[in-house]
């Protein structure tokens, strides 16, 4: 598939640091977070790897509940009236607000928005549609608490990007007003796994066996993996709000983003696709360390401002 995009960033730079991070990710995450390690062990590894996450100053953090689920709010001192409902990645099985606190706090500070990271239910204990239903319940409560739909954006990375998409589609199906915008970092859009990219430089983060494990544990056995409820690439996308997609070149899931952008545009959705050569899955998590991650987060903030947030 041709890696086309609306925008290509400046050269990533920091070559030595990127090589170091690649090596660390390959040895620590890609090697460990996959079968045969059980899901409980994978969760412990991710918590350990994110213990020393960099977080910016000037952002207050508090724990709360939203839609019946725990959540973590990040609010900068200059926060406006908008909110970004953020859904963490982790193959639907691992991760939580704590593992993504650095990225969420940076998004909050850069965009001057409150960011709410939702602790949605995880597989295998809670397969589809539990997590999607948690997203819808959280969105409902934001509306009921006084936020207007035009003040709410929904975002997420990887599996969280999938949940942002299918959650929004479910919101529309239920007749609720659409949020102002969607932000997707390398979203999972096709759970069949039939169009994985094979980057020449390799994917330092994702292992194919982990992706298959995730799909097997998350997807109900009586539901096809190309069901539109699971895989938004096969859904009718008409009515979705303006969407920003950021994706790296060196990742197995690159084509999920490129195909989604093409499909969404064909459905009349406003799409901003940003392709980052030489970078890997959810490189934005290195915000505060990699300059290109800082740049990408700043692009998110600019996009949200253009949507009136």
GUTOR-849406 format. One record per residue (C-alpha): residue in one letter; x, y, z. Coordinates in steps of 0.02 Angstrom, whole numbers, plus 50000, padded with zeros to 5 digits. Last residue first. Layout:
aXYZ/...
END
This chain:
x493995116251063/x493335124850907/x493815111450781/x495325121850728/x495895121650909/x495835102650909/x496955101950755/x498215113950832/x498285103450991/x498545087550891/x499955095850792/x500785100650956/x500705082251006/x501575077550843/x502955090450870/x503275084351047/x503395066750977/x504605073050844/x505665080850981/x505835064151068/x505975065151258/x504545075851320/x503335065751216/x503935047751202/x502135041251203/x501925050151036/x502905035650959/x501235026450958/x501885012450844/x503555016550766/x504505030450681/x505645031750529/x504315040150423/x502895049350512/x501245049750416/x499935062650459/x498155060450396/x496885074450422/x495155067950380/x493505077050352/x492215063250331/x491255062150167/x491145043150159/x492535041850030/x493585052150150/x493265039450288/x493755024750177/x495395032550123/x495845037950299/x495395020750367/x496475012250235/x497985022750281/x497725020350468/x497515001450463/x498955000850338/x500205006550470/x499724992750591/x501344982750578/x502384997950621/x503895006850549/x503015020550450/x502205029050598/x500385034550607/x499415050250653/x497565051350613/x496565067250643/x494675065950618/x493295078450588/x491655071450651/x490885054850598/x489245056650506/x489585044050369/x490775030350425/x489755015250372/x490775001450452/x492064989750374/x493594999850427/x492765001350597/x493274983650644/x492344977050796/x490594984050769/x490844983350581/x491074964350589/x492714960350501/x493234949350646/x491694938650624/x490684936850783/x490234920150865/x491954918050945/x491814934951031/x493324946050994/x494424951651138/x495394935851180/x495714929951002/x496054947550938/x497314950951075/x498214934351049/x498324937950863/x499084955050894/x500304947551019/x500834934250893/x501174947750763/x502414956450881/x502244975250905/x503584986850974/x505174987450869/x504244985150703/x505534980850571/x506664992250469/x505964985350306/x504204988450370/x503014973750348/x501264981150348/x499814970450407/x498384968350286/x497514952350341/x497494956050527/x495624952150533/x495464965150671/x495424979450546/x495384997050619/x496694996650756/x497155014950775/x498905021750746/x498605037450853/x496795042750827/x496045059650870/x494175061950842/x493265078550840/x491775088850896/x490805074650974/x489255068150886/x487545071250961/x486695055551030/x485515045850916/x486015028750979/x486835024550812/x487835040650822/x488535036050992/x488885018450927/x489915025650785/x490835036550912/x491245021451020/x491785011750866/x493015025550821/x493665030250993/x493735011751037/x494845008150887/x495985022550936/x496065015051110/x496624998651033/x498045008550953/x498015025851031/x496515035951086/x495465051251060/x493725058051087/x493375076651078/x492055085751180/x491575104151182/x490445103251029/x489495089051114/x489025101151252/x489735097751424/x488475099851566/x488635084451675/x487365074951570/x488435076851415/x489985070751505/x488945056651579/x488395050951407/x490185051051344/x490725039951490/x489295027751456/x489755027151271/x491575023551311/x491095010151437/x489975001951306/x491465000851188/x492504992651325/x491164979651362/x490754975451180/x491884965551162/x492784954951292/x492784958151480/x493914946351579/x494964943051424/x494904957651396/x494894974651480/x493584986151554/x493825004851526/x494945015351638/x494545031851551/x495855045351533/x495015062351549/x495965076751471/x495525094651519/x496035105951377/x497415118751354/x497995109251199/x499835107951245/x499545105551431/x498155092751413/x499035082951277/x500595082651384/x499615076451535/x498825062751429/x500495057151357/x501325056451527/x499835048251612/x499735034051486/x500245019351597/x499265026951743/x497655028651643/x497665010151599/x498654996951506/x498324978951459/x497064968251367/x496194978351230/x497834977651132/x498634990251252/x498055007451201/x497295020951311/x495635029551279/x495595048451302/x494035059151324/x494685076351274/x493775090451362/x493305108251320/x492955123351431/x494705130451431/x496155124451535/x497465137551580/x498055129051740/x498155112351652/x496925098451694/x497275079951687/x495835068951747/x496035050451783/x494605038251765/x493745024351859/x492175017451776/x490325020251811/x490095032451669/x491495043051738/x492395040351903/x493745050851984/x495635051752007/x496535068352003/x497975075951907/x498455094251899/x499525099751752/x500815113551779/x502355102951756/x502505090451616/x502535071551647/x503975059851603/x503545041551632/x504625033051763/x503415018951805/x502975016151621/x504055000751593/x503524993051759/x501674995451723/x501924987951551/x502824972751621/x501494969951754/x500104970151625/x501054957751517/x501224946251666/x499354946251697/x499074943151511/x500104927251515/x501834927151435/x501834913851297/x501354924451206/x501734942851187/x502344957451292/x504084950851331/x505114951951172/x504174966551095/x504184976451257/x505904974951336/x507154969851202/x506294977951051/x505794993351149/x507544995951217/x508334993751047/x507145005750963/x507395018351102/x509275017851078/x509125019750890/x507945034450915/x509155042551036/x510605040450914/x509625047950770/x508975063050864/x508235069750700/x506455065850642/x506615074450474/x505235087350456/x503465080550458/x502495073650310/x500745079950281/x499185075050188/x499765057150183/x500205043450060/x501055027350112/x500645017249956/x500005000050000/
END
